[in-house]
Amino acid sequence: MRTLRVAGLVEPISHFSDAVVAGKTLYVSGLVATNERGEIVGKGDVVEQTRQIFRNLRRILDAAGAAPSDVAKVTIFMRDVAQRPLINPVRQEFFGEHRPASTLVEVSRLVRDELLLEIEAIAQLPD
């Protein structure tokens, strides 16, 4: 196994890494809508927060040599699942025709109160 720390992502606030490669599988830690300075992007805007999360996911996939089409599973933690229809177009932009397995869970809080969602992913690395 090897851990990944990816340029452009804020330093983890706890004892974890941005992602772990185990064999041909990439496990991406939960991503939130922060920029490289740790500032929340899109306060109060679930669509912009989702875009920032997918920008951060793209950085991790690029660092691992993977693409959105290699993502097998995403888990989305949302403060308000009624906002799900708002984020679907952003997911479609990111994944295109690819449809990874997906789980959506409503949660009462995230690590910072201004965050509206968090997304984790599992990808299969190409040969």
Secondary structure as the mmCIF struct_conf table of DSSP 4:
data_model
#
loop_
_struct_conf.conf_type_id
_struct_conf.id
_struct_conf.beg_label_comp_id
_struct_conf.beg_label_asym_id
_struct_conf.beg_label_seq_id
_struct_conf.end_label_comp_id
_struct_conf.end_label_asym_id
_struct_conf.end_label_seq_id
STRN STRN1 ARG A 2 LEU A 4
TURN_TY1_P TURN_TY1_P1 ALA A 7 GLY A 8
BEND BEND1 LEU A 9 LEU A 9
HELX_LH_PP_P HELX_LH_PP_P1 VAL A 10 PRO A 12
BEND BEND2 ILE A 13 HIS A 15
BEND BEND3 ASP A 18 ASP A 18
STRN STRN2 ALA A 19 ALA A 22
TURN_TY1_P TURN_TY1_P2 GLY A 23 LYS A 24
STRN STRN3 THR A 25 LEU A 31
BEND BEND4 ALA A 33 ALA A 33
STRN STRN4 THR A 34 THR A 34
TURN_TY1_P TURN_TY1_P3 GLU A 36 ARG A 37
BEND BEND5 GLY A 38 GLY A 38
HELX_LH_PP_P HELX_LH_PP_P2 GLU A 39 GLU A 39
STRN STRN5 ILE A 40 ILE A 40
BEND BEND6 VAL A 41 GLY A 42
TURN_TY1_P TURN_TY1_P4 LYS A 43 GLY A 44
HELX_RH_AL_P HELX_RH_AL_P1 VAL A 46 ALA A 64
TURN_TY1_P TURN_TY1_P5 GLY A 65 GLY A 65
HELX_RH_3T_P HELX_RH_3T_P1 PRO A 68 ASP A 70
STRN STRN6 VAL A 71 MET A 78
BEND BEND7 ARG A 79 ARG A 79
HELX_RH_3T_P HELX_RH_3T_P2 VAL A 81 GLN A 83
HELX_RH_AL_P HELX_RH_AL_P2 ARG A 84 PHE A 95
TURN_TY1_P TURN_TY1_P6 GLY A 96 GLU A 97
STRN STRN7 ALA A 101 GLU A 106
BEND BEND8 SER A 108 SER A 108
BEND BEND9 VAL A 111 ARG A 112
TURN_TY1_P TURN_TY1_P7 ASP A 113 GLU A 114
STRN STRN8 LEU A 117 GLN A 124
HELX_LH_PP_P HELX_LH_PP_P3 LEU A 125 PRO A 126
#
